[in-house]
Amino acid sequence: MALLVAHNRVRRNVPDGCRLNLGSGLSVAPGWIHVDASLHSLLAGAPAPLLRRVYRSANTVKWISEDEYVMRLREHTFIHADITRRLPFPDSIAGFVYMSHVLEHFYLAEGMRILREIHRVLKPTGVVRICVPDLEHAVRMYLQGNRREAVAYFYTDEPAPALRTHRYMYDEALLSDALHEAGFTDVRRCSYQQGSVPDLELLDNRPEETLYMEAAKPA
């Protein structure tokens, strides 16, 4: 089974067993469908001159080169969608779902809706990998005297877009409880670039501060 979805005014085929990278930003891997609500994903596949103009006007993407920016948006598959709403995929189509440093930007109730949507679109026995800043790491920093760095996980003294602020935090127990509540089983903590989800050497980042958890949809 496959799904035809609208992507930047082009209909694309989404295969059964696909791999979904939710809230991907510009972190990509070959063969994955990258789902994001940013301007960059909206412009994915646009002519290179337009993408170069966007790159030069956006300060948020300077962590990659202009050529790399153009390549990622032209050679990888993006779907422009708001992940807080119903995901634009049918039930039980994805083999794997990956989401990194996204869930903490939503209030708990919103995060639970996202986890339930992930559960819906995963195939039975499909695996989700959720990566979030580790609350335990932030508390440890505070107790060790790194107070400013720890407080920055919760508050900012500078104006920031809503999606750049943390609205909830998780440690292993809290994220495990949320995944179980959303219907997942086999919930387990994983190490950096280690787990059941493919391409972690390309997708995982920020190992010093990140909690990596995987879970499966029951058969």
C-alpha positions as CSV (number, residue, x, y, z in Angstrom):
1,M,0.0,0.0,0.0
2,A,1.2,3.5,-0.7
3,L,-0.1,7.0,0.0
4,L,-0.1,10.0,-2.3
5,V,0.4,13.2,-0.4
6,A,0.6,16.8,-1.4
7,H,4.2,18.0,-1.0
8,N,4.9,21.6,-2.1
9,R,2.1,21.3,-4.7
10,V,3.6,18.0,-6.0
11,R,2.0,14.7,-5.3
12,R,4.5,12.2,-4.0
13,N,4.3,8.5,-3.3
14,V,4.8,7.5,0.4
15,P,5.6,3.8,0.5
16,D,4.4,1.3,3.0
17,G,7.1,0.8,5.7
18,C,8.4,4.4,5.2
19,R,10.8,6.1,7.6
20,L,9.5,9.4,9.1
21,N,11.7,12.1,10.6
22,L,9.3,14.4,12.5
23,G,10.2,18.0,13.2
24,S,13.4,17.3,11.2
25,G,14.5,20.8,10.4
26,L,17.5,20.3,8.2
27,S,18.7,17.2,9.9
28,V,18.3,14.6,7.1
29,A,19.2,11.1,6.1
30,P,18.8,9.4,2.7
31,G,15.6,7.4,2.3
32,W,13.7,9.2,5.1
33,I,10.7,11.5,4.7
34,H,11.4,14.7,6.7
35,V,8.2,16.3,8.1
36,D,8.5,19.9,9.3
37,A,6.5,23.1,9.4
38,S,9.4,25.4,8.6
39,L,9.8,27.7,5.6
40,H,12.8,25.5,4.6
41,S,10.6,22.4,4.2
42,L,8.0,24.4,2.4
43,L,10.6,25.4,-0.2
44,A,12.2,22.0,-0.5
45,G,12.7,21.2,-4.2
46,A,12.6,24.8,-5.2
47,P,15.2,26.1,-7.8
48,A,18.7,26.5,-6.4
49,P,18.9,30.3,-6.9
50,L,15.8,30.8,-4.7
51,L,17.2,28.5,-2.0
52,R,20.5,30.4,-2.1
53,R,18.6,33.7,-1.5
54,V,16.7,32.2,1.4
55,Y,19.9,30.8,2.9
56,R,21.6,34.2,2.8
57,S,18.7,35.9,4.5
58,A,18.3,33.3,7.3
59,N,20.6,33.4,10.3
60,T,19.3,30.1,11.6
61,V,20.9,27.8,9.1
62,K,24.5,29.0,9.2
63,W,25.6,25.8,10.8
64,I,25.8,24.3,7.3
65,S,27.2,25.7,4.2
66,E,25.1,27.3,1.4
67,D,25.9,24.4,-0.9
68,E,24.9,21.9,1.7
69,Y,21.7,23.7,2.4
70,V,20.7,23.7,-1.2
71,M,21.7,20.0,-1.6
72,R,19.6,18.9,1.4
73,L,16.5,20.7,0.3
74,R,16.8,19.5,-3.3
75,E,17.9,15.9,-2.8
76,H,15.9,14.8,0.2
77,T,12.2,14.3,0.6
78,F,10.3,16.8,2.7
79,I,6.6,17.1,3.6
80,H,5.5,20.5,5.0
81,A,3.2,19.7,7.9
82,D,2.4,20.8,11.4
83,I,3.1,17.7,13.6
84,T,0.7,19.0,16.4
85,R,-2.2,18.2,14.0
86,R,-3.2,14.9,12.5
87,L,-0.1,13.6,10.6
88,P,-0.7,13.4,6.8
89,F,-0.3,9.6,6.8
90,P,-2.7,6.7,7.1
91,D,-2.7,4.2,10.0
92,S,0.1,1.7,10.2
93,I,2.3,2.9,7.3
94,A,5.6,3.7,8.9
95,G,8.3,1.2,9.8
96,F,10.3,3.7,11.8
97,V,9.7,7.2,13.3
98,Y,12.5,9.5,14.6
99,M,12.0,12.7,16.5
100,S,14.9,14.6,18.0
101,H,14.8,17.7,20.3
102,V,11.1,18.4,19.4
103,L,8.9,17.0,22.1
104,E,10.2,19.3,24.8
105,H,8.9,22.3,22.9
106,F,5.3,21.3,23.5
107,Y,3.2,21.3,26.7
108,L,2.6,17.8,28.1
109,A,-0.9,17.4,26.6
110,E,0.3,18.5,23.2
111,G,3.2,16.1,23.5
112,M,0.9,13.2,24.3
113,R,-1.2,14.0,21.2
114,I,2.0,13.8,19.1
115,L,3.0,10.5,20.7
116,R,-0.4,9.0,20.0
117,E,-0.2,10.2,16.4
118,I,3.1,8.4,16.1
119,H,1.6,5.3,17.5
120,R,-1.2,5.5,14.9
121,V,1.0,5.8,11.8
122,L,3.5,3.2,12.9
123,K,3.1,-0.3,11.6
124,P,2.7,-3.1,14.3
125,T,6.2,-3.8,15.7
126,G,7.4,-0.5,14.2
127,V,9.8,1.5,16.3
128,V,9.9,5.1,17.4
129,R,13.1,6.8,18.7
130,I,12.5,10.0,20.8
131,C,15.4,12.2,21.7
132,V,15.0,15.0,24.2
133,P,17.2,17.1,26.6
134,D,17.6,15.0,29.7
135,L,16.1,16.7,32.8
136,E,18.4,14.7,35.0
137,H,21.4,16.2,33.1
138,A,20.0,19.7,33.7
139,V,19.5,19.0,37.4
140,R,23.0,17.6,37.7
141,M,24.5,20.7,36.1
142,Y,22.6,22.9,38.6
143,L,23.8,20.8,41.6
144,Q,27.3,21.0,40.3
145,G,27.2,24.8,40.3
146,N,26.5,25.4,36.6
147,R,23.4,27.3,37.4
148,R,23.1,29.5,34.4
149,E,23.4,26.6,32.0
150,A,20.9,24.6,33.9
151,V,18.3,27.4,34.1
152,A,18.7,28.0,30.4
153,Y,16.9,24.6,29.8
154,F,13.8,26.1,31.3
155,Y,13.9,29.9,30.8
156,T,15.5,32.4,28.5
157,D,16.3,36.1,29.1
158,E,16.1,36.9,25.4
159,P,13.0,37.0,23.1
160,A,12.7,33.7,21.3
161,P,10.2,32.1,19.0
162,A,7.7,29.9,20.8
163,L,9.1,26.7,19.2
164,R,12.6,27.4,20.5
165,T,11.4,27.5,24.2
166,H,11.1,24.4,26.3
167,R,7.5,23.8,27.6
168,Y,8.1,20.5,29.3
169,M,11.1,18.4,30.3
170,Y,11.6,14.7,30.6
171,D,13.9,12.3,32.4
172,E,13.9,8.5,31.7
173,A,11.0,7.8,33.9
174,L,8.8,10.6,32.7
175,L,9.4,9.8,29.0
176,S,8.9,6.1,29.6
177,D,5.5,6.8,31.3
178,A,4.4,9.0,28.4
179,L,5.3,6.3,25.8
180,H,3.5,3.6,27.7
181,E,0.5,5.9,28.1
182,A,0.5,6.5,24.3
183,G,0.3,2.7,23.8
184,F,3.9,1.7,23.2
185,T,5.6,-1.3,24.6
186,D,9.3,-2.4,24.9
187,V,10.2,1.0,26.1
188,R,14.0,1.3,26.6
189,R,16.8,3.8,27.0
190,C,19.4,3.7,24.3
191,S,22.9,5.2,23.9
192,Y,24.1,7.7,21.4
193,Q,23.9,6.3,17.9
194,Q,22.9,2.9,19.3
195,G,19.5,1.4,18.8
196,S,17.0,-0.3,16.4
197,V,16.3,2.7,14.2
198,P,18.5,3.0,11.1
199,D,20.9,5.8,10.2
200,L,21.5,7.0,13.8
201,E,25.1,8.0,12.8
202,L,23.4,10.7,10.6
203,L,20.5,11.6,12.8
204,D,21.6,11.5,16.5
205,N,23.2,14.6,17.9
206,R,24.1,16.4,21.1
207,P,25.1,13.2,23.1
208,E,26.3,15.1,26.2
209,E,22.8,16.4,27.0
210,T,20.3,14.0,25.3
211,L,18.1,11.3,26.5
212,Y,17.5,8.7,23.8
213,M,14.5,6.4,24.2
214,E,13.0,3.8,21.8
215,A,9.7,2.0,22.0
216,A,7.6,-0.3,19.8
217,K,4.0,-0.5,18.7
218,P,2.6,-3.8,19.8
219,A,2.1,-6.5,17.1
